[in-house]
Amino acid sequence: MRKTGGKGLEVTTTTGTAAKFEVTDPTSTSTTLVVDNTGKGMAGKFSVSNPNSTSTVLQAVDLGKGNGFSASSKLGSAAILRVTDPTATSTSLTVFNDGTGLGIYSSTLKGSAAKLQVLDTSTPASALIVNNKGKGKGIEIINANTGSANAALSVNNTGMGRGIEI
């Protein structure tokens, strides 16, 4: 199907699933849906426009051994997650791991692996809360570069309170 303007395909329904794409051969390595945009717009947009809906906008489920979700970007951020209502109390990112692996793993070749900051100077919120209900350490710092002369923990407190409180 080729169209030079407007929508190439539109599927609408008042009830039920509007479209379903399925590869039924269990030995197939084909991708079920490929979207490619050579223009300047987005490749895809998913919206739940009902303000009373509690449904998830996009769900990814992998019942095999692959990743549930993968995103990459050449120059921009690979993912941005934001709750836009300033009165919202919901969490921007929730991670659960029912196995023994890490809940979150971050690595980088040259930059810092993580940065957590609270931008509102009037909030009493902590930038990081660690709550360990297991038998392991609350925080473990491993400085594995034997050639580094830097401290494993550096505290720079420009506020009025103590740098470390035990």
C-alpha positions as CSV (number, residue, x, y, z in Angstrom):
1,M,0.0,0.0,0.0
2,R,1.5,3.4,-1.0
3,K,0.0,6.7,-0.3
4,T,1.6,10.2,-0.7
5,G,-0.5,12.1,1.9
6,G,-2.7,11.5,4.9
7,K,-3.0,8.1,6.6
8,G,-1.8,5.0,4.8
9,L,-3.9,2.8,7.1
10,E,-6.5,3.5,9.7
11,V,-8.3,0.9,11.8
12,T,-11.2,1.9,14.1
13,T,-13.5,-0.1,16.3
14,T,-16.0,0.8,19.0
15,T,-15.4,-2.4,20.9
16,G,-12.8,-5.1,20.8
17,T,-9.3,-5.2,19.4
18,A,-8.7,-2.8,16.5
19,A,-5.8,-4.7,15.0
20,K,-3.8,-7.9,15.8
21,F,-0.5,-8.9,14.2
22,E,0.7,-12.4,14.9
23,V,3.5,-14.8,13.6
24,T,2.2,-18.3,14.4
25,D,5.2,-20.5,13.4
26,P,7.1,-21.2,16.6
27,T,10.4,-21.7,14.6
28,S,10.1,-18.3,12.8
29,T,12.7,-15.6,13.6
30,S,10.6,-12.9,11.8
31,T,9.7,-9.6,13.4
32,T,5.9,-9.3,13.8
33,L,5.7,-5.6,13.3
34,V,8.3,-3.2,11.8
35,V,7.8,0.5,11.8
36,D,10.4,2.8,10.1
37,N,10.1,6.5,9.7
38,T,12.7,8.2,7.4
39,G,11.1,11.6,8.1
40,K,11.4,13.8,11.2
41,G,8.4,12.5,13.1
42,M,8.1,9.8,15.7
43,A,8.1,6.1,14.6
44,G,5.2,5.4,17.0
45,K,2.9,7.0,19.5
46,F,0.6,5.2,21.9
47,S,-2.0,7.1,24.0
48,V,-4.8,6.3,26.4
49,S,-6.9,9.4,26.0
50,N,-9.6,8.6,28.6
51,P,-8.7,10.5,31.8
52,N,-10.6,8.0,33.9
53,S,-8.7,5.0,32.5
54,T,-6.3,3.1,34.8
55,S,-4.9,0.9,32.0
56,T,-1.2,0.7,31.1
57,V,-0.4,2.6,27.8
58,L,2.1,0.0,26.6
59,Q,2.8,-3.5,27.9
60,A,5.7,-5.7,26.8
61,V,5.8,-9.4,27.8
62,D,8.4,-11.9,26.9
63,L,7.6,-15.5,27.9
64,G,11.0,-16.7,26.5
65,K,14.5,-15.8,27.5
66,G,14.7,-12.4,25.7
67,N,14.4,-8.9,27.1
68,G,11.0,-7.5,27.8
69,F,12.0,-4.1,26.5
70,S,15.1,-2.7,24.7
71,A,15.7,0.9,23.7
72,S,18.7,2.5,22.1
73,S,19.6,5.9,20.7
74,K,22.6,7.1,18.8
75,L,22.8,10.6,20.4
76,G,19.7,11.3,22.5
77,S,18.6,9.6,25.7
78,A,17.5,6.0,25.3
79,A,14.5,6.5,27.5
80,I,12.9,9.4,29.4
81,L,10.3,8.6,32.0
82,R,8.3,11.5,33.6
83,V,5.2,12.0,35.7
84,T,4.0,15.4,34.5
85,D,1.4,16.3,37.2
86,P,3.3,18.2,40.0
87,T,0.7,17.1,42.5
88,A,1.1,13.4,41.6
89,T,2.4,11.0,44.2
90,S,3.1,8.1,41.8
91,T,6.5,6.7,41.1
92,S,8.2,7.4,37.7
93,L,10.0,4.1,37.5
94,T,9.2,0.9,39.5
95,V,11.4,-2.1,39.1
96,F,10.6,-5.6,40.5
97,N,12.9,-8.6,40.2
98,D,11.5,-11.9,41.4
99,G,14.8,-13.7,40.8
100,T,18.3,-13.3,42.4
101,G,19.6,-10.9,39.8
102,L,20.0,-7.1,40.3
103,G,16.9,-5.0,40.4
104,I,18.8,-2.2,38.6
105,Y,22.1,-2.4,36.8
106,S,23.8,0.7,35.3
107,S,27.2,0.8,33.6
108,T,28.9,3.4,31.5
109,L,32.2,3.5,29.5
110,K,33.3,7.0,30.5
111,G,30.7,8.9,32.5
112,S,29.2,8.4,36.0
113,A,26.9,5.3,36.2
114,A,24.2,7.2,38.1
115,K,23.2,10.6,39.4
116,L,20.2,11.2,41.7
117,Q,19.2,14.7,42.5
118,V,16.2,16.6,44.0
119,L,15.8,19.9,42.1
120,D,13.2,21.6,44.4
121,T,15.3,23.5,47.0
122,S,12.3,23.7,49.4
123,T,11.5,20.0,49.6
124,P,12.6,17.9,52.6
125,A,12.7,14.8,50.5
126,S,15.9,12.6,50.5
127,A,17.7,12.1,47.1
128,L,18.2,8.4,47.9
129,I,16.5,6.1,50.3
130,V,17.9,2.6,50.9
131,N,15.7,0.2,52.7
132,N,17.1,-3.3,53.1
133,K,14.8,-5.9,54.8
134,G,17.2,-8.7,54.0
135,K,20.3,-9.9,55.8
136,G,22.8,-8.2,53.4
137,K,24.5,-4.8,53.7
138,G,22.4,-1.7,53.3
139,I,25.1,-0.1,51.1
140,E,28.3,-1.8,49.7
141,I,30.9,0.3,48.0
142,I,33.6,-1.5,46.0
143,N,36.4,0.7,44.6
144,A,38.0,-1.9,42.3
145,N,40.5,0.3,40.4
146,T,43.8,-0.4,42.2
147,G,45.4,2.5,40.4
148,S,42.9,5.0,41.7
149,A,44.1,7.3,44.6
150,N,40.5,8.6,45.1
151,A,38.4,7.8,48.2
152,A,35.8,5.1,48.0
153,L,33.3,7.5,49.6
154,S,33.4,11.3,49.2
155,V,30.9,13.6,51.0
156,N,30.6,17.2,49.9
157,N,28.0,18.9,52.1
158,T,27.4,22.6,51.4
159,G,24.3,22.7,53.7
160,M,24.0,23.5,57.4
161,G,23.6,19.8,58.5
162,R,26.2,17.1,59.2
163,G,28.0,15.5,56.3
164,I,27.4,12.0,57.7
165,E,25.1,11.0,60.5
166,I,25.3,7.6,62.1
